[in-house]
Amino acid sequence: PADDRTYVHRDDLPPTDPDAELVEDMARAGHAAVEAPIAWEDRSEPFRDEYRTIARAALAVVREYEAKS
């Protein structure tokens, strides 16, 4: 039947990051906010990783703040 589903768990795959899309959007927004002369797509991965690290730190602060409220 069309509604019949089978789920397979694979231990050989790395765990997925539930915040990956949000962190990526935050990193892109941070890059855009500084009006960088080079487009995000043209930046190297190590450069983008710096923005992702900052985005993760900001997200952690927001979550900590929300947990205290």
PyMOL Python script that loads the backbone (N, CA, C, O; Angstrom):
from pymol import cmd

cmd.read_pdbstr("""\
ATOM      1  N   PRO A   1       0.818  -1.205   0.000  1.00  0.00           N
ATOM      2  CA  PRO A   1       0.000   0.000   0.000  1.00  0.00           C
ATOM      3  C   PRO A   1       0.859   1.265   0.000  1.00  0.00           C
ATOM      4  O   PRO A   1       2.010   1.242   0.435  1.00  0.00           O
ATOM      5  N   ALA A   2       0.305   2.335  -0.477  1.00  0.00           N
ATOM      6  CA  ALA A   2       1.031   3.596  -0.586  1.00  0.00           C
ATOM      7  C   ALA A   2       1.423   4.158   0.770  1.00  0.00           C
ATOM      8  O   ALA A   2       2.441   4.841   0.883  1.00  0.00           O
ATOM      9  N   ASP A   3       0.631   3.883   1.804  1.00  0.00           N
ATOM     10  CA  ASP A   3       0.949   4.436   3.124  1.00  0.00           C
ATOM     11  C   ASP A   3       1.837   3.515   3.955  1.00  0.00           C
ATOM     12  O   ASP A   3       2.090   3.798   5.126  1.00  0.00           O
ATOM     13  N   ASP A   4       2.304   2.440   3.377  1.00  0.00           N
ATOM     14  CA  ASP A   4       3.190   1.501   4.069  1.00  0.00           C
ATOM     15  C   ASP A   4       4.615   2.047   4.030  1.00  0.00           C
ATOM     16  O   ASP A   4       5.143   2.319   2.952  1.00  0.00           O
ATOM     17  N   ARG A   5       5.243   2.209   5.203  1.00  0.00           N
ATOM     18  CA  ARG A   5       6.588   2.782   5.259  1.00  0.00           C
ATOM     19  C   ARG A   5       7.518   1.854   6.021  1.00  0.00           C
ATOM     20  O   ARG A   5       7.121   1.203   6.987  1.00  0.00           O
ATOM     21  N   THR A   6       8.748   1.808   5.572  1.00  0.00           N
ATOM     22  CA  THR A   6       9.791   1.067   6.269  1.00  0.00           C
ATOM     23  C   THR A   6      10.899   2.044   6.590  1.00  0.00           C
ATOM     24  O   THR A   6      11.357   2.782   5.718  1.00  0.00           O
ATOM     25  N   TYR A   7      11.332   2.051   7.840  1.00  0.00           N
ATOM     26  CA  TYR A   7      12.413   2.927   8.265  1.00  0.00           C
ATOM     27  C   TYR A   7      13.649   2.096   8.529  1.00  0.00           C
ATOM     28  O   TYR A   7      13.588   1.032   9.146  1.00  0.00           O
ATOM     29  N   VAL A   8      14.762   2.598   8.054  1.00  0.00           N
ATOM     30  CA  VAL A   8      16.029   1.905   8.227  1.00  0.00           C
ATOM     31  C   VAL A   8      16.959   2.805   9.019  1.00  0.00           C
ATOM     32  O   VAL A   8      17.161   3.967   8.667  1.00  0.00           O
ATOM     33  N   HIS A   9      17.519   2.270  10.078  1.00  0.00           N
ATOM     34  CA  HIS A   9      18.487   3.022  10.871  1.00  0.00           C
ATOM     35  C   HIS A   9      19.888   2.592  10.445  1.00  0.00           C
ATOM     36  O   HIS A   9      20.199   1.402  10.387  1.00  0.00           O
ATOM     37  N   ARG A  10      20.728   3.590  10.149  1.00  0.00           N
ATOM     38  CA  ARG A  10      22.090   3.274   9.712  1.00  0.00           C
ATOM     39  C   ARG A  10      23.070   3.888  10.687  1.00  0.00           C
ATOM     40  O   ARG A  10      23.105   5.106  10.863  1.00  0.00           O
ATOM     41  N   ASP A  11      23.860   3.051  11.316  1.00  0.00           N
ATOM     42  CA  ASP A  11      24.872   3.524  12.259  1.00  0.00           C
ATOM     43  C   ASP A  11      26.129   4.037  11.570  1.00  0.00           C
ATOM     44  O   ASP A  11      26.968   4.671  12.210  1.00  0.00           O
ATOM     45  N   ASP A  12      26.270   3.775  10.282  1.00  0.00           N
ATOM     46  CA  ASP A  12      27.477   4.179   9.582  1.00  0.00           C
ATOM     47  C   ASP A  12      27.420   5.621   9.076  1.00  0.00           C
ATOM     48  O   ASP A  12      28.412   6.126   8.549  1.00  0.00           O
ATOM     49  N   LEU A  13      26.282   6.287   9.226  1.00  0.00           N
ATOM     50  CA  LEU A  13      26.149   7.667   8.787  1.00  0.00           C
ATOM     51  C   LEU A  13      26.384   8.603   9.968  1.00  0.00           C
ATOM     52  O   LEU A  13      26.030   8.274  11.100  1.00  0.00           O
ATOM     53  N   PRO A  14      26.974   9.759   9.714  1.00  0.00           N
ATOM     54  CA  PRO A  14      27.150  10.716  10.813  1.00  0.00           C
ATOM     55  C   PRO A  14      25.790  11.238  11.266  1.00  0.00           C
ATOM     56  O   PRO A  14      24.849  11.289  10.474  1.00  0.00           O
ATOM     57  N   PRO A  15      25.683  11.621  12.523  1.00  0.00           N
ATOM     58  CA  PRO A  15      24.400  12.149  12.991  1.00  0.00           C
ATOM     59  C   PRO A  15      24.074  13.464  12.286  1.00  0.00           C
ATOM     60  O   PRO A  15      24.969  14.235  11.941  1.00  0.00           O
ATOM     61  N   THR A  16      22.805  13.702  12.082  1.00  0.00           N
ATOM     62  CA  THR A  16      22.405  14.952  11.445  1.00  0.00           C
ATOM     63  C   THR A  16      22.329  16.052  12.500  1.00  0.00           C
ATOM     64  O   THR A  16      22.048  15.796  13.671  1.00  0.00           O
ATOM     65  N   ASP A  17      22.578  17.244  12.072  1.00  0.00           N
ATOM     66  CA  ASP A  17      22.542  18.392  12.965  1.00  0.00           C
ATOM     67  C   ASP A  17      21.202  19.099  12.793  1.00  0.00           C
ATOM     68  O   ASP A  17      20.938  19.668  11.733  1.00  0.00           O
ATOM     69  N   PRO A  18      20.355  19.071  13.817  1.00  0.00           N
ATOM     70  CA  PRO A  18      19.044  19.700  13.663  1.00  0.00           C
ATOM     71  C   PRO A  18      19.117  21.220  13.505  1.00  0.00           C
ATOM     72  O   PRO A  18      18.155  21.843  13.055  1.00  0.00           O
ATOM     73  N   ASP A  19      20.241  21.815  13.870  1.00  0.00           N
ATOM     74  CA  ASP A  19      20.396  23.269  13.760  1.00  0.00           C
ATOM     75  C   ASP A  19      21.142  23.700  12.502  1.00  0.00           C
ATOM     76  O   ASP A  19      21.358  24.895  12.300  1.00  0.00           O
ATOM     77  N   ALA A  20      21.532  22.778  11.671  1.00  0.00           N
ATOM     78  CA  ALA A  20      22.394  23.093  10.526  1.00  0.00           C
ATOM     79  C   ALA A  20      21.793  24.166   9.618  1.00  0.00           C
ATOM     80  O   ALA A  20      22.489  25.101   9.221  1.00  0.00           O
ATOM     81  N   GLU A  21      20.532  24.041   9.294  1.00  0.00           N
ATOM     82  CA  GLU A  21      19.914  25.008   8.376  1.00  0.00           C
ATOM     83  C   GLU A  21      19.815  26.391   9.027  1.00  0.00           C
ATOM     84  O   GLU A  21      20.076  27.406   8.381  1.00  0.00           O
ATOM     85  N   LEU A  22      19.440  26.423  10.298  1.00  0.00           N
ATOM     86  CA  LEU A  22      19.345  27.691  11.020  1.00  0.00           C
ATOM     87  C   LEU A  22      20.719  28.351  11.133  1.00  0.00           C
ATOM     88  O   LEU A  22      20.852  29.554  10.912  1.00  0.00           O
ATOM     89  N   VAL A  23      21.730  27.571  11.475  1.00  0.00           N
ATOM     90  CA  VAL A  23      23.093  28.105  11.596  1.00  0.00           C
ATOM     91  C   VAL A  23      23.567  28.641  10.253  1.00  0.00           C
ATOM     92  O   VAL A  23      24.188  29.702  10.193  1.00  0.00           O
ATOM     93  N   GLU A  24      23.283  27.928   9.190  1.00  0.00           N
ATOM     94  CA  GLU A  24      23.687  28.386   7.856  1.00  0.00           C
ATOM     95  C   GLU A  24      23.003  29.717   7.517  1.00  0.00           C
ATOM     96  O   GLU A  24      23.645  30.631   7.000  1.00  0.00           O
ATOM     97  N   ASP A  25      21.718  29.820   7.805  1.00  0.00           N
ATOM     98  CA  ASP A  25      20.997  31.071   7.540  1.00  0.00           C
ATOM     99  C   ASP A  25      21.552  32.218   8.379  1.00  0.00           C
ATOM    100  O   ASP A  25      21.686  33.341   7.894  1.00  0.00           O
ATOM    101  N   MET A  26      21.870  31.933   9.632  1.00  0.00           N
ATOM    102  CA  MET A  26      22.432  32.968  10.508  1.00  0.00           C
ATOM    103  C   MET A  26      23.815  33.397  10.016  1.00  0.00           C
ATOM    104  O   MET A  26      24.146  34.583  10.043  1.00  0.00           O
ATOM    105  N   ALA A  27      24.616  32.438   9.570  1.00  0.00           N
ATOM    106  CA  ALA A  27      25.955  32.755   9.060  1.00  0.00           C
ATOM    107  C   ALA A  27      25.861  33.625   7.806  1.00  0.00           C
ATOM    108  O   ALA A  27      26.595  34.603   7.663  1.00  0.00           O
ATOM    109  N   ARG A  28      24.961  33.264   6.912  1.00  0.00           N
ATOM    110  CA  ARG A  28      24.761  34.067   5.698  1.00  0.00           C
ATOM    111  C   ARG A  28      24.294  35.477   6.046  1.00  0.00           C
ATOM    112  O   ARG A  28      24.746  36.453   5.447  1.00  0.00           O
ATOM    113  N   ALA A  29      23.390  35.579   7.015  1.00  0.00           N
ATOM    114  CA  ALA A  29      22.889  36.888   7.426  1.00  0.00           C
ATOM    115  C   ALA A  29      24.004  37.722   8.042  1.00  0.00           C
ATOM    116  O   ALA A  29      24.088  38.926   7.797  1.00  0.00           O
ATOM    117  N   GLY A  30      24.850  37.098   8.829  1.00  0.00           N
ATOM    118  CA  GLY A  30      25.989  37.813   9.412  1.00  0.00           C
ATOM    119  C   GLY A  30      26.930  38.322   8.344  1.00  0.00           C
ATOM    120  O   GLY A  30      27.420  39.449   8.420  1.00  0.00           O
ATOM    121  N   HIS A  31      27.181  37.497   7.354  1.00  0.00           N
ATOM    122  CA  HIS A  31      28.047  37.888   6.245  1.00  0.00           C
ATOM    123  C   HIS A  31      27.431  39.048   5.473  1.00  0.00           C
ATOM    124  O   HIS A  31      28.132  39.987   5.096  1.00  0.00           O
ATOM    125  N   ALA A  32      26.130  38.987   5.238  1.00  0.00           N
ATOM    126  CA  ALA A  32      25.447  40.057   4.519  1.00  0.00           C
ATOM    127  C   ALA A  32      25.439  41.350   5.335  1.00  0.00           C
ATOM    128  O   ALA A  32      25.506  42.442   4.769  1.00  0.00           O
ATOM    129  N   ALA A  33      25.358  41.232   6.650  1.00  0.00           N
ATOM    130  CA  ALA A  33      25.280  42.411   7.519  1.00  0.00           C
ATOM    131  C   ALA A  33      26.549  43.252   7.476  1.00  0.00           C
ATOM    132  O   ALA A  33      26.499  44.463   7.691  1.00  0.00           O
ATOM    133  N   VAL A  34      27.682  42.619   7.200  1.00  0.00           N
ATOM    134  CA  VAL A  34      28.936  43.387   7.143  1.00  0.00           C
ATOM    135  C   VAL A  34      29.201  43.930   5.742  1.00  0.00           C
ATOM    136  O   VAL A  34      30.243  44.533   5.484  1.00  0.00           O
ATOM    137  N   GLU A  35      28.246  43.710   4.845  1.00  0.00           N
ATOM    138  CA  GLU A  35      28.348  44.193   3.466  1.00  0.00           C
ATOM    139  C   GLU A  35      29.682  43.811   2.828  1.00  0.00           C
ATOM    140  O   GLU A  35      30.401  44.645   2.277  1.00  0.00           O
ATOM    141  N   ALA A  36      29.978  42.532   2.925  1.00  0.00           N
ATOM    142  CA  ALA A  36      31.234  42.006   2.381  1.00  0.00           C
ATOM    143  C   ALA A  36      31.280  42.184   0.864  1.00  0.00           C
ATOM    144  O   ALA A  36      30.262  42.016   0.191  1.00  0.00           O
ATOM    145  N   PRO A  37      32.439  42.519   0.326  1.00  0.00           N
ATOM    146  CA  PRO A  37      32.547  42.736  -1.112  1.00  0.00           C
ATOM    147  C   PRO A  37      32.532  41.440  -1.931  1.00  0.00           C
ATOM    148  O   PRO A  37      32.338  41.470  -3.147  1.00  0.00           O
ATOM    149  N   ILE A  38      32.735  40.311  -1.260  1.00  0.00           N
ATOM    150  CA  ILE A  38      32.745  39.015  -1.953  1.00  0.00           C
ATOM    151  C   ILE A  38      31.498  38.244  -1.533  1.00  0.00           C
ATOM    152  O   ILE A  38      31.174  38.176  -0.348  1.00  0.00           O
ATOM    153  N   ALA A  39      30.809  37.670  -2.497  1.00  0.00           N
ATOM    154  CA  ALA A  39      29.575  36.928  -2.226  1.00  0.00           C
ATOM    155  C   ALA A  39      29.850  35.693  -1.375  1.00  0.00           C
ATOM    156  O   ALA A  39      30.934  35.112  -1.432  1.00  0.00           O
ATOM    157  N   TRP A  40      28.857  35.303  -0.588  1.00  0.00           N
ATOM    158  CA  TRP A  40      28.953  34.116   0.274  1.00  0.00           C
ATOM    159  C   TRP A  40      29.361  32.884  -0.541  1.00  0.00           C
ATOM    160  O   TRP A  40      30.218  32.107  -0.120  1.00  0.00           O
ATOM    161  N   GLU A  41      28.749  32.719  -1.690  1.00  0.00           N
ATOM    162  CA  GLU A  41      29.011  31.554  -2.540  1.00  0.00           C
ATOM    163  C   GLU A  41      30.449  31.515  -3.039  1.00  0.00           C
ATOM    164  O   GLU A  41      30.961  30.447  -3.376  1.00  0.00           O
ATOM    165  N   ASP A  42      31.098  32.662  -3.090  1.00  0.00           N
ATOM    166  CA  ASP A  42      32.478  32.726  -3.583  1.00  0.00           C
ATOM    167  C   ASP A  42      33.512  32.618  -2.467  1.00  0.00           C
ATOM    168  O   ASP A  42      34.714  32.633  -2.733  1.00  0.00           O
ATOM    169  N   ARG A  43      33.061  32.510  -1.240  1.00  0.00           N
ATOM    170  CA  ARG A  43      33.967  32.392  -0.092  1.00  0.00           C
ATOM    171  C   ARG A  43      34.399  30.944   0.099  1.00  0.00           C
ATOM    172  O   ARG A  43      33.689  30.019  -0.294  1.00  0.00           O
ATOM    173  N   SER A  44      35.555  30.759   0.698  1.00  0.00           N
ATOM    174  CA  SER A  44      36.062  29.409   0.973  1.00  0.00           C
ATOM    175  C   SER A  44      35.320  28.817   2.173  1.00  0.00           C
ATOM    176  O   SER A  44      34.745  29.552   2.976  1.00  0.00           O
ATOM    177  N   GLU A  45      35.336  27.509   2.290  1.00  0.00           N
ATOM    178  CA  GLU A  45      34.692  26.846   3.421  1.00  0.00           C
ATOM    179  C   GLU A  45      35.304  27.262   4.760  1.00  0.00           C
ATOM    180  O   GLU A  45      34.553  27.483   5.711  1.00  0.00           O
ATOM    181  N   PRO A  46      36.628  27.378   4.883  1.00  0.00           N
ATOM    182  CA  PRO A  46      37.166  27.847   6.171  1.00  0.00           C
ATOM    183  C   PRO A  46      36.646  29.236   6.555  1.00  0.00           C
ATOM    184  O   PRO A  46      36.400  29.503   7.731  1.00  0.00           O
ATOM    185  N   PHE A  47      36.482  30.108   5.575  1.00  0.00           N
ATOM    186  CA  PHE A  47      35.938  31.438   5.839  1.00  0.00           C
ATOM    187  C   PHE A  47      34.484  31.327   6.304  1.00  0.00           C
ATOM    188  O   PHE A  47      34.091  31.958   7.285  1.00  0.00           O
ATOM    189  N   ARG A  48      33.698  30.528   5.601  1.00  0.00           N
ATOM    190  CA  ARG A  48      32.296  30.345   5.978  1.00  0.00           C
ATOM    191  C   ARG A  48      32.185  29.718   7.365  1.00  0.00           C
ATOM    192  O   ARG A  48      31.293  30.060   8.141  1.00  0.00           O
ATOM    193  N   ASP A  49      33.101  28.799   7.669  1.00  0.00           N
ATOM    194  CA  ASP A  49      33.082  28.143   8.982  1.00  0.00           C
ATOM    195  C   ASP A  49      33.256  29.143  10.121  1.00  0.00           C
ATOM    196  O   ASP A  49      32.713  28.940  11.207  1.00  0.00           O
ATOM    197  N   GLU A  50      33.996  30.203   9.890  1.00  0.00           N
ATOM    198  CA  GLU A  50      34.150  31.233  10.920  1.00  0.00           C
ATOM    199  C   GLU A  50      32.793  31.874  11.222  1.00  0.00           C
ATOM    200  O   GLU A  50      32.456  32.093  12.386  1.00  0.00           O
ATOM    201  N   TYR A  51      32.031  32.169  10.201  1.00  0.00           N
ATOM    202  CA  TYR A  51      30.699  32.741  10.398  1.00  0.00           C
ATOM    203  C   TYR A  51      29.764  31.723  11.046  1.00  0.00           C
ATOM    204  O   TYR A  51      28.930  32.088  11.875  1.00  0.00           O
ATOM    205  N   ARG A  52      29.896  30.454  10.675  1.00  0.00           N
ATOM    206  CA  ARG A  52      29.060  29.417  11.289  1.00  0.00           C
ATOM    207  C   ARG A  52      29.374  29.268  12.775  1.00  0.00           C
ATOM    208  O   ARG A  52      28.472  29.045  13.583  1.00  0.00           O
ATOM    209  N   THR A  53      30.638  29.389  13.132  1.00  0.00           N
ATOM    210  CA  THR A  53      31.032  29.305  14.542  1.00  0.00           C
ATOM    211  C   THR A  53      30.398  30.446  15.331  1.00  0.00           C
ATOM    212  O   THR A  53      29.885  30.237  16.430  1.00  0.00           O
ATOM    213  N   ILE A  54      30.434  31.635  14.774  1.00  0.00           N
ATOM    214  CA  ILE A  54      29.814  32.786  15.429  1.00  0.00           C
ATOM    215  C   ILE A  54      28.302  32.582  15.536  1.00  0.00           C
ATOM    216  O   ILE A  54      27.707  32.902  16.565  1.00  0.00           O
ATOM    217  N   ALA A  55      27.685  32.058  14.492  1.00  0.00           N
ATOM    218  CA  ALA A  55      26.243  31.811  14.507  1.00  0.00           C
ATOM    219  C   ALA A  55      25.884  30.786  15.581  1.00  0.00           C
ATOM    220  O   ALA A  55      24.894  30.961  16.290  1.00  0.00           O
ATOM    221  N   ARG A  56      26.672  29.727  15.708  1.00  0.00           N
ATOM    222  CA  ARG A  56      26.413  28.713  16.747  1.00  0.00           C
ATOM    223  C   ARG A  56      26.546  29.322  18.138  1.00  0.00           C
ATOM    224  O   ARG A  56      25.759  29.006  19.030  1.00  0.00           O
ATOM    225  N   ALA A  57      27.518  30.178  18.326  1.00  0.00           N
ATOM    226  CA  ALA A  57      27.707  30.830  19.622  1.00  0.00           C
ATOM    227  C   ALA A  57      26.508  31.720  19.937  1.00  0.00           C
ATOM    228  O   ALA A  57      26.014  31.714  21.064  1.00  0.00           O
ATOM    229  N   ALA A  58      26.041  32.474  18.964  1.00  0.00           N
ATOM    230  CA  ALA A  58      24.877  33.343  19.167  1.00  0.00           C
ATOM    231  C   ALA A  58      23.634  32.513  19.475  1.00  0.00           C
ATOM    232  O   ALA A  58      22.841  32.882  20.342  1.00  0.00           O
ATOM    233  N   LEU A  59      23.462  31.415  18.780  1.00  0.00           N
ATOM    234  CA  LEU A  59      22.315  30.545  19.021  1.00  0.00           C
ATOM    235  C   LEU A  59      22.371  29.958  20.431  1.00  0.00           C
ATOM    236  O   LEU A  59      21.344  29.855  21.102  1.00  0.00           O
ATOM    237  N   ALA A  60      23.545  29.581  20.873  1.00  0.00           N
ATOM    238  CA  ALA A  60      23.704  29.046  22.230  1.00  0.00           C
ATOM    239  C   ALA A  60      23.336  30.087  23.282  1.00  0.00           C
ATOM    240  O   ALA A  60      22.706  29.758  24.287  1.00  0.00           O
ATOM    241  N   VAL A  61      23.722  31.332  23.058  1.00  0.00           N
ATOM    242  CA  VAL A  61      23.384  32.406  23.996  1.00  0.00           C
ATOM    243  C   VAL A  61      21.873  32.610  24.044  1.00  0.00           C
ATOM    244  O   VAL A  61      21.303  32.758  25.125  1.00  0.00           O
ATOM    245  N   VAL A  62      21.225  32.618  22.888  1.00  0.00           N
ATOM    246  CA  VAL A  62      19.768  32.789  22.840  1.00  0.00           C
ATOM    247  C   VAL A  62      19.076  31.661  23.584  1.00  0.00           C
ATOM    248  O   VAL A  62      18.152  31.903  24.360  1.00  0.00           O
ATOM    249  N   ARG A  63      19.512  30.442  23.357  1.00  0.00           N
ATOM    250  CA  ARG A  63      18.883  29.295  24.029  1.00  0.00           C
ATOM    251  C   ARG A  63      19.126  29.326  25.533  1.00  0.00           C
ATOM    252  O   ARG A  63      18.239  28.974  26.311  1.00  0.00           O
ATOM    253  N   GLU A  64      20.288  29.734  25.939  1.00  0.00           N
ATOM    254  CA  GLU A  64      20.571  29.844  27.370  1.00  0.00           C
ATOM    255  C   GLU A  64      19.687  30.918  27.994  1.00  0.00           C
ATOM    256  O   GLU A  64      19.138  30.729  29.080  1.00  0.00           O
ATOM    257  N   TYR A  65      19.554  32.026  27.314  1.00  0.00           N
ATOM    258  CA  TYR A  65      18.693  33.114  27.783  1.00  0.00           C
ATOM    259  C   TYR A  65      17.245  32.645  27.903  1.00  0.00           C
ATOM    260  O   TYR A  65      16.574  32.916  28.898  1.00  0.00           O
ATOM    261  N   GLU A  66      16.777  31.939  26.877  1.00  0.00           N
ATOM    262  CA  GLU A  66      15.397  31.452  26.902  1.00  0.00           C
ATOM    263  C   GLU A  66      15.180  30.437  28.005  1.00  0.00           C
ATOM    264  O   GLU A  66      14.099  30.392  28.593  1.00  0.00           O
ATOM    265  N   ALA A  67      16.181  29.622  28.299  1.00  0.00           N
ATOM    266  CA  ALA A  67      16.058  28.618  29.356  1.00  0.00           C
ATOM    267  C   ALA A  67      15.948  29.268  30.730  1.00  0.00           C
ATOM    268  O   ALA A  67      15.323  28.714  31.635  1.00  0.00           O
ATOM    269  N   LYS A  68      16.548  30.430  30.885  1.00  0.00           N
ATOM    270  CA  LYS A  68      16.488  31.139  32.173  1.00  0.00           C
ATOM    271  C   LYS A  68      15.173  31.891  32.369  1.00  0.00           C
ATOM    272  O   LYS A  68      14.793  32.212  33.495  1.00  0.00           O
ATOM    273  N   SER A  69      14.487  32.168  31.265  1.00  0.00           N
ATOM    274  CA  SER A  69      13.247  32.956  31.329  1.00  0.00           C
ATOM    275  C   SER A  69      12.074  32.119  31.770  1.00  0.00           C
ATOM    276  O   SER A  69      10.958  32.627  31.875  1.00  0.00           O
TER     277      SER A  69
END
""", "prot")
cmd.dss("prot")
cmd.show_as("cartoon", "prot")
cmd.util.cbc("prot")
cmd.orient("prot")
